[in-house]
Amino acid sequence: MAHLHTVDDVMTRVVVSVGHDTAFKDVVEAMRRWHVSALPVLAEGGRVIGVVSEADLLLNAQDTDPDRATTAERMMTRPAVTVAKDDPVTAAARLMARGHLKRLPVVDGDGRLIGVVSRGDLLKVYLRPDADIGAEIRELLAYHLLPHGSAEVDVHVAQGVAHLHGSLPDPALEDVVVRAAGTVPGVVGVKADFTVRGSAP
């Protein structure tokens, strides 16, 4: 588990979905069989046009009008909130939090379903080994500090917390280093202790 930056890195590729004309009872059965609380609704060609949830089903459960077929398309919430496979994991997390969603359909450039990402999938980044996180921080800092050859930063990661210490040629670099380390997936906190060479008169 070296890098977990994008939705493509964590998403589930085997997805349960329903067609736009799937009947009410068949939607209920699909949810029961696969133990999910919502399903993407697809048009012809696999394009996501909405999502039908347990809440949508309950709202339509009392509709007994025999002249109105209760299909997934009629019950679903639209437009569907989706993400692309190349979207950052953090962007997917923000969408879920903003919409109080448990999962998001993942679509290609034409809006076709290619996967699904859940809250549990996003939490995979916090299961990364500390050694992997540390290696990625060192790689990232080497890039940011390359123009400043005299910068020396030691990195130690414990339980997802990045401990950074060393010496910097410019005090302004400390904020750059801390921010860069904090962007690495799996980092839950950054603690820095730097000295600045040449700062004394």
C-alpha positions in Angstrom: 0.0 0.0 0.0 2.5 2.6 -1.2 0.4 5.5 -2.4 -3.3 6.1 -1.7 -4.0 9.6 -3.2 -6.9 9.1 -5.5 -10.4 7.5 -5.5 -9.0 4.9 -7.9 -6.6 3.8 -5.3 -9.3 2.8 -2.8 -12.6 2.3 -4.6 -14.4 -1.0 -4.9 -14.7 -2.1 -8.5 -17.4 -4.7 -8.2 -20.6 -2.6 -8.0 -24.2 -3.5 -7.5 -26.6 -1.3 -9.4 -30.1 -1.2 -10.9 -31.5 -0.2 -14.2 -33.8 2.8 -14.5 -36.8 0.6 -15.1 -36.1 -1.8 -12.1 -39.3 -2.4 -10.1 -39.8 -1.4 -6.5 -39.6 -5.0 -5.1 -36.6 -5.8 -7.2 -34.7 -2.8 -5.8 -35.6 -3.9 -2.3 -34.4 -7.4 -3.0 -31.1 -6.2 -4.4 -30.5 -4.1 -1.3 -31.3 -7.0 1.0 -29.2 -9.5 -0.9 -26.1 -7.2 -1.1 -26.5 -5.6 2.3 -26.4 -2.0 1.0 -28.5 1.0 1.8 -28.4 2.7 -1.6 -27.9 1.8 -5.3 -26.8 3.7 -8.3 -29.4 3.9 -11.0 -28.2 3.4 -14.6 -29.5 4.4 -17.9 -28.6 2.5 -21.1 -24.9 2.3 -21.6 -24.2 2.3 -17.9 -24.5 6.0 -17.3 -25.4 7.0 -13.7 -28.6 9.0 -13.7 -29.4 8.9 -10.0 -29.2 7.0 -6.7 -32.1 5.1 -5.0 -31.8 4.8 -1.2 -33.7 3.1 1.6 -35.2 6.5 2.4 -36.4 6.9 -1.2 -38.0 3.4 -1.0 -39.8 4.3 2.2 -41.2 7.5 0.7 -42.7 5.4 -2.1 -43.8 2.4 -0.2 -47.3 3.7 0.3 -47.9 4.4 -3.4 -50.6 1.8 -4.3 -51.8 3.4 -7.5 -51.9 0.5 -10.0 -51.6 2.9 -12.9 -48.2 4.2 -11.9 -45.4 1.7 -12.0 -42.9 2.4 -9.2 -39.5 2.1 -10.8 -36.0 3.0 -9.7 -36.0 6.0 -12.0 -39.2 7.4 -10.4 -38.0 6.9 -6.9 -34.4 7.9 -7.2 -32.7 11.1 -6.0 -31.2 13.1 -8.9 -28.8 14.2 -10.0 -26.5 11.6 -8.4 -23.5 12.9 -6.5 -20.5 11.2 -8.2 -16.7 11.3 -8.2 -14.2 10.6 -10.9 -11.5 7.9 -10.3 -8.8 10.5 -10.5 -10.3 12.8 -7.9 -8.3 13.1 -4.7 -9.4 11.0 -1.7 -9.8 14.2 0.3 -12.3 15.6 -2.3 -14.4 12.5 -2.0 -14.4 12.7 1.8 -15.5 16.3 1.6 -18.4 15.4 -0.7 -19.5 12.7 1.6 -19.4 14.9 4.7 -21.2 17.7 3.0 -24.0 15.5 1.8 -24.1 13.1 4.7 -23.5 10.3 2.3 -22.2 6.8 3.0 -20.9 6.0 -0.5 -20.4 7.6 -3.9 -20.6 6.2 -7.4 -17.3 6.5 -9.3 -17.8 7.4 -13.0 -15.6 7.7 -16.1 -15.4 10.8 -18.3 -18.7 9.8 -20.0 -20.6 9.4 -16.7 -20.5 5.6 -16.8 -20.3 3.6 -13.6 -16.9 2.1 -12.9 -16.9 1.7 -9.2 -18.1 2.9 -5.8 -16.2 4.5 -2.9 -17.5 4.2 0.6 -16.6 5.8 4.0 -14.8 2.5 4.8 -12.8 2.7 1.6 -11.6 6.3 2.4 -10.5 5.1 5.9 -8.1 2.7 4.2 -5.6 5.5 4.0 -5.3 5.5 7.8 -4.3 1.8 7.7 -1.1 2.5 5.9 2.1 1.3 7.6 4.0 4.1 9.3 7.1 3.1 7.2 5.1 3.8 4.0 3.9 7.1 5.2 7.4 8.1 6.3 8.9 7.1 3.0 6.4 9.2 1.1 7.0 12.2 3.4 10.7 12.0 2.7 10.1 11.7 -1.0 7.8 14.8 -0.9 10.1 16.8 1.3 13.1 16.0 -1.0 11.2 17.6 -3.8 10.1 20.7 -1.8 13.6 21.2 -0.3 15.6 20.5 -3.4 16.3 24.2 -4.1 17.4 24.5 -0.5 20.3 22.0 -0.4 21.3 23.0 3.1 18.0 21.9 4.7 18.2 18.7 6.8 15.0 17.1 7.9 14.6 13.8 9.8 11.3 12.1 9.6 9.8 9.6 12.0 6.2 8.4 11.9 4.4 6.8 14.8 0.7 5.9 14.8 0.2 8.2 11.8 1.8 11.2 13.5 4.8 12.6 11.6 7.6 13.8 13.8 10.0 16.2 11.9 13.2 17.6 13.2 16.4 19.0 11.8 17.8 22.3 10.6 16.6 24.8 8.0 18.4 27.6 6.2 15.2 29.8 6.3 12.5 30.0 9.0 9.9 30.4 6.2 10.6 26.8 5.2 9.1 25.4 8.4 5.6 26.1 7.3 6.2 24.7 3.8 7.6 21.5 5.3 4.8 21.0 7.8 2.1 21.7 5.2 3.7 19.3 2.7 4.0 16.5 5.3 0.3 17.0 6.3 -0.9 16.4 2.7 0.4 12.8 2.7 -2.5 10.3 3.0 -2.5 8.5 6.4 -0.9 11.4 8.3 -3.1 12.3 11.3 -0.8 15.0 12.7 2.5 16.7 12.3 4.9 17.7 15.0 7.9 19.8 14.1 11.0 20.8 15.9 13.5 22.7 13.7 16.5 25.0 14.3 17.3 27.7 11.8 20.9 27.9 10.9 22.4 31.4 10.8 19.5 32.9 12.7 21.7 34.2 15.5 23.4 37.6 15.1 
